[in-house]
Amino acid sequence: MTFSGRGRLADQGAVRPDTPLVIAVPGGTYTSAYFDVAEYSLLERATAVGVPVLAIDRPGYGESTPVDPGESIILANAEVLDHLIGELWEEHGAGTAGIVLIGHSIGGATVSALAARGPSWPLLGIAISGCLLEAPAEAGEAWAALPDLPVVEMPRETKDFVMFGPEWTSHEDMPAASHVADSPVPKAELLDITGGWIERVRSVVAKITVPVHYRQGEFDRLWITDAAQVAAFSEAFVSAPFVDARLVASSGHCIDFHRSSASFQLDQLAFALSCCITPPGPPSAGTAS
């Protein structure tokens, strides 16, 4: 398969100890440019704090080869990205403590499925946003009614409405500035995230054994969103050492594009850095205490 994306990587040997390699996975209808919109760029903020970062185009986006959706296109994405990230680790991971995955929306579901696979490369933690347990019934009905095509172009007015909160929650340049990252979406993704994924999400996230950072926009229109749902989602990560989960006030689905962008992304990066700090192991046999 072929994959595309973008990134900011430090010069060889320039990465400080206890630093992760962050790999960011965008959601449906967005290319990897989602993480590199001017003034809202996770890539730029990561660079500013010395964290190397790669944003990848999921299968079917940018120049990345599509996958056969099979039973679940989200699980199919996770399988091929598992192999890709293993290669990225071999090529770009030198000097870092391991990998932290950041995923938004369908990218968050994909990251969760990836972590549940127990990858062979060193996964330190995941930071996900914009995915929950239950979608409004009308959402699945709306996606099912879309044209019977492999990929669909979401009307811009519809997309802006569902991706953003009330007008006052974003700056004047949004949502127009976000359109640079727009992309057609595989219809199978929209059906899976509102159908099969909801049926299997609890069993998937129960297998995750790394720390979890989770945020959900207060005004997310794509999920049934309230404090009780966030708490229930958090409790589903029964094997994770800890889960940091909460609502982000004054934000819609794409928290990265709201006035909360800077605090949200820096919070994710702080989490990623914290995942790298581990205590020393016990003394080896025969070593004096």
SVG drawing of the C-alpha trace seen along z (x, -y; Angstrom):
<svg xmlns="http://www.w3.org/2000/svg" viewBox="-34 -37 60 49">
<polyline fill="none" stroke="black" stroke-width="0.4" points="0.0,0.0 1.0,-3.6 0.5,-6.2 0.7,-10.0 0.8,-12.5 2.9,-15.4 5.1,-15.9 7.6,-17.8 10.6,-15.7 13.7,-16.8 17.2,-16.5 18.9,-13.2 20.1,-13.2 18.2,-16.4 15.4,-14.8 15.6,-15.1 15.2,-12.1 11.6,-11.3 10.1,-12.6 7.5,-10.7 7.0,-10.3 3.4,-11.5 1.4,-10.1 -1.9,-11.8 -4.8,-10.2 -7.6,-12.5 -11.3,-11.8 -13.8,-11.3 -14.0,-13.9 -10.5,-15.3 -7.0,-14.7 -3.9,-15.0 -4.1,-18.7 -6.6,-18.7 -3.6,-18.8 -1.8,-21.6 -4.3,-24.4 -2.6,-27.8 -3.1,-29.1 -4.6,-25.8 -1.7,-23.4 -1.0,-20.5 2.2,-20.0 3.4,-23.6 2.5,-23.3 4.3,-20.0 7.4,-21.5 7.3,-24.4 7.6,-22.0 10.2,-19.8 7.9,-16.8 8.4,-15.1 5.0,-14.5 3.6,-12.8 0.0,-13.2 -1.0,-10.4 -3.8,-10.1 -5.9,-7.1 -6.7,-4.7 -8.8,-6.4 -7.6,-9.9 -4.9,-12.0 -2.6,-9.6 -3.2,-6.7 -4.5,-3.5 -8.1,-2.6 -8.9,0.6 -11.6,3.2 -14.1,2.3 -15.0,5.9 -17.1,6.3 -15.7,3.0 -13.7,0.4 -12.5,-1.0 -10.9,2.4 -9.5,2.7 -7.9,-0.8 -6.4,0.3 -4.9,3.4 -3.1,1.6 -2.0,-1.3 -0.6,1.1 1.9,2.2 2.5,-1.4 3.3,-2.7 5.7,0.1 7.6,-1.0 7.4,-4.7 8.8,-3.7 11.7,-1.9 12.4,-4.9 11.7,-7.9 11.6,-6.6 15.3,-6.6 15.9,-8.6 12.3,-8.8 10.8,-6.9 8.0,-5.4 4.8,-6.3 1.7,-8.3 -1.2,-8.2 -3.6,-11.1 -6.9,-10.4 -10.0,-12.6 -13.5,-11.2 -13.3,-8.2 -9.5,-8.6 -10.1,-8.3 -12.1,-5.0 -9.2,-3.8 -6.6,-4.7 -8.6,-2.8 -8.8,0.3 -5.1,0.0 -4.3,-0.2 -6.5,2.8 -4.5,4.9 -1.5,4.8 1.0,3.6 4.6,4.8 5.9,1.3 6.2,-0.7 2.8,-2.3 2.9,-4.6 -0.6,-6.1 -3.5,-7.3 -5.2,-10.7 -8.6,-10.6 -11.5,-13.1 -14.8,-13.3 -16.0,-9.7 -18.4,-8.4 -20.8,-5.5 -24.1,-6.6 -25.0,-8.6 -28.4,-10.2 -30.6,-7.7 -31.1,-10.3 -27.3,-10.3 -27.2,-6.7 -30.4,-7.2 -28.9,-10.3 -25.7,-8.5 -27.6,-5.5 -29.7,-7.8 -26.6,-9.2 -26.0,-8.2 -24.9,-4.5 -21.3,-5.4 -17.9,-4.3 -17.1,-7.9 -19.4,-10.8 -18.8,-14.6 -20.5,-16.0 -22.2,-19.3 -20.2,-22.2 -23.1,-23.7 -24.0,-20.4 -20.4,-19.7 -19.8,-23.1 -23.0,-22.7 -22.1,-19.2 -18.4,-19.9 -18.7,-23.2 -20.4,-24.5 -22.3,-27.8 -20.8,-30.7 -19.3,-32.3 -17.2,-29.2 -14.9,-29.7 -12.9,-32.7 -14.0,-34.6 -11.7,-32.7 -13.6,-29.4 -15.1,-27.3 -13.7,-28.7 -10.0,-28.1 -10.8,-24.4 -11.9,-23.7 -8.2,-23.3 -8.4,-19.8 -11.8,-18.8 -12.0,-15.5 -14.6,-13.1 -15.4,-10.3 -15.8,-6.6 -19.5,-5.9 -18.5,-2.7 -16.9,-4.9 -20.1,-6.8 -22.1,-3.6 -19.6,-1.8 -19.1,-4.6 -22.8,-4.9 -23.5,-1.2 -21.0,1.6 -18.5,-0.5 -21.2,-1.5 -22.0,2.2 -18.3,3.2 -16.8,0.1 -16.9,1.4 -15.4,4.7 -12.6,3.0 -11.6,0.4 -11.7,2.9 -8.5,4.4 -6.5,1.2 -3.7,1.4 -2.0,-2.0 -3.0,-5.4 -5.9,-7.2 -6.5,-10.9 -10.1,-11.6 -11.9,-14.8 -15.3,-15.6 -16.6,-19.0 -19.5,-20.3 -21.5,-21.1 -20.7,-17.9 -23.6,-17.3 -22.5,-13.9 -22.8,-12.1 -25.1,-12.0 -22.9,-14.2 -23.1,-14.9 -21.1,-14.3 -22.8,-10.9 -21.9,-9.6 -18.3,-10.8 -18.1,-9.0 -19.6,-5.8 -17.1,-5.9 -14.2,-6.4 -15.4,-3.4 -15.3,-1.2 -11.4,-1.3 -11.2,1.3 -7.6,2.4 -6.1,-1.0 -3.8,-2.1 -5.7,-5.4 -8.1,-7.5 -8.2,-11.3 -11.6,-12.1 -13.7,-15.2 -15.9,-17.6 -14.3,-20.6 -16.5,-23.6 -17.4,-26.0 -16.4,-23.7 -18.0,-21.6 -17.0,-18.3 -13.7,-19.5 -12.1,-20.9 -8.9,-21.6 -10.7,-24.3 -12.4,-26.2 -11.3,-28.8 -10.2,-25.9 -7.7,-24.8 -4.5,-25.9 -5.4,-24.7 -6.7,-21.4 -3.7,-20.6 -1.2,-21.6 -3.1,-19.4 -2.7,-16.5 1.0,-17.1 1.5,-17.4 -0.2,-14.0 2.1,-12.6 5.1,-13.9 3.9,-12.5 3.6,-9.0 7.4,-9.0 8.3,-9.4 8.5,-5.9 10.2,-4.9 13.3,-2.7 12.8,1.0 13.8,3.1 17.5,3.9 18.7,6.9 19.6,10.0 23.0,9.7 22.9,5.8 23.6,4.2 20.7,2.0"/>
</svg>
